């Protein structure tokens, strides 16, 4: 790539031929009330400490994820997923941080599955990860380059942890990153907003409605059957 080809801003609309959507950790383990992350959490704590999180997932984040997924599929763009999941049943391959915090999602378990609302189709890529950043514990960089992806759209949970890690790492690896704030969730509005302020220096931030309009304008006649 010559210097003339290098972008001078992150505020670039998606090129359908070079763009992909990545959902981060939208799985039973950390999205469902009965998932492993919350199995030992009391009902009172769910209603209090995690009430905002589950409300946002149900009313805002997941519906917007569904709309994004549909728009990308119609436009013929790649949709990928990463989930917290061991490569082993006992979790011996997990990163140290996941061992310390107790995240143990056995390979092939219900906890490891992407939620039904945005279930992958049979030709979409799902990457199990054993660290916060998908770029640390998977071969996603290699895959994206093979797919000729230069612009990466991110959505998922939680905003200020695994999503934020992906934003930073993707930016440093040379991708143009678009974060969709209303297709993300974390445990409080304050944490969500704080993360958006921090990641503003690494990506552009575009709401679901605006991004779908952008995709439709960029690829009005494009699409592939699923």
N, C-alpha and C positions, 0 to 999 in steps of 0.2 A: 504494500500500500504506500503510495507516495504521500508526501506532506500535503499536497493539494487535496487528497482524499480524506484527510483526517477531519473529523467534526470539530468545530470550534465552540459548540454548545451542547448541553444535554437536552435542550428543549427542541428535540427533533421528533416529528411524527413518525409512527411506526412504518417501516417498510415491510409489507407482508412477506416478502421473499427472504427476509433476514431476521424475523421476529419469532419469539416463542413465549408462551405463558407457563410459569412454574408455580404450582400450588405447594406450599410448605406446611407439612405436618397437619393437614386437614384430615385427621384419622380418628378412629374410635377412641384410642388411648387418651387423647387430650381434648376431644371435642364433645364426647358423650358423657353424660352424668355417670353412667356405669362404667366408663373407661378406667383403665388402670391408674391414671394419674389422680383420680378422685375417689377410688374405691374405699379408702379409709377416711374420707372427709365427711364430717357430720352434716346432716341436713341443715342445721343452723348456720354452719360455716359456708355451705353452698349458697344459701340465701343471702348471707351477709357479704363475706369476702369475695365470693365468686358470682354473685347475682348479676352484676353488670356484665361480666364476661359472657355468661350463657344467654342473657337477654340480647346482647349485641350480635352474638353468633346467629341466633334464631331470626332476629328481625332485620338485621342489616348485612352482616358479612356473608353468610351462606347464600342468601338470595342473590347478592351481587356476584359472588363466585359463580353461581349457576349461569348468570347472564354473560359473564366474561367467557366462560367455557363454551357456551353456545356460539358466541360471536367469533371466537377464534376457530372453532371447528368449521363454521360456515365459510369463513375466509380462507380455509385450507392451511392455517398456521398450526405449528406444533403446540401441543399441550402436554406438559410433563408434570410429574408429582414426585415429591420426596416425603418419606415417612420415617419416623423414629422406629427402627427395627433392627434387632440383632441379626448378625449373620449366623449365629449359633442359637441353640435352644436355651443354654444356660447363661448367655450374655457375656461370656469370657472375652469376646472381641470388643466390647464396649469401650469407648473412651473413658479416661479417668473421671472426668466431670460427671458423666452419666452414672458411673458406679457410685460416686459420692452422693449424688442427689437421689439415687435409687430408681432411675429410669431403666426399666428392664422389660423390653417388649420382645418376647420370643419370636423367632422366625416363623412366619406363616400364621400367626395367631390372629384372633378377632381384633385385638387391640391394634395390630399393625395395619389393618385395612383402611384405605381411603373411605370416607363416609359415603353412604349410598347416594346422597344428593348430588355428588359430583363424581360418581364412580368412573374410573378410567374405562375407555373402550379397549378392545382387544389388540389394538395396534398403537397404544400410547405408552410411554415409558414411565415406569415407577422405579424410583431409586431409594433403597433402604439406606439410612444414615445412622451413624452411631456417635455423632457429635453435633454441636449446635449448628455449625455451618455445613451446608451441603457441599460446599467446595473443599472442605477439609477431608471428609470421610467417604466421598464417592468420586467417581470418574466423570462428573457432570461437565467439567470444563472440556475434557476430551470429546464427550458426546456432542456438546453444543457446537464445537468447532467442526466436527464431522457433519453436523446438520446445517452448517453455514449460518449459524445464528450470531448476530452482532447486537441485537436489541432484545433485552430480556425483561419481561413483565413479571412482577412478583406480587403474590397475594397469599394470605394464610395466617398462621398463628405461631407464636405470639409476636405481636408487632415489634416489641422492644427486645426480643431475644433472638430466636432463630431467623425470623424475617430480617431483622436488622443486620445480623451477621452475614446473611446472603447478599444484602444490598452492598455492604462494604466490600466484601470479597469479590463480587462480580465487577464492581467498579474498578478495583485495583487490578483485576485481570484483563481489563480493557473492553468490557461490555458497556453499552449504553443502557442504563437501568431505568425502568419505569416502575414506580411503586404505586399501587392502587389503595389508598388509605381506607376507603369504605368497603374494601374486600379483605380487610385485616381486622384482628381483634387481639386485645390483651386484657389484663385484669382490672384496669381502671382507665377512665378517660384521661386522667393526668398522665399516666404512663404512656398511653397511646400518643397523646399530643407531644410529650417530651421527645419521644422517639422520632416523630415526624420532623421536629425541629433539628434534631441531630443529623438525620439522614438527608436533610435537604441539601447538604453539600456533596452528596454522593449520587443523587438520582433526581429525576424529575418526578413529580407527584401529580397524578391525574385521577380524577374520580371516575367511577364506572361509566356513568352516562356519557361523559366527554370522550372516554377511550373507545366506547362502542361506536360513537359517531365518527371518530377518527378512523377506525377500522373500516367502517362501511364506506367512507369516502375514498380510502386508499385501495380497497379491493372490491369495487361494486359488482364485478362479474366473476369473481374468483370463488372457487369452492371445490371441495372433493367429497365424495361420498364416504360415509363412515360405516 
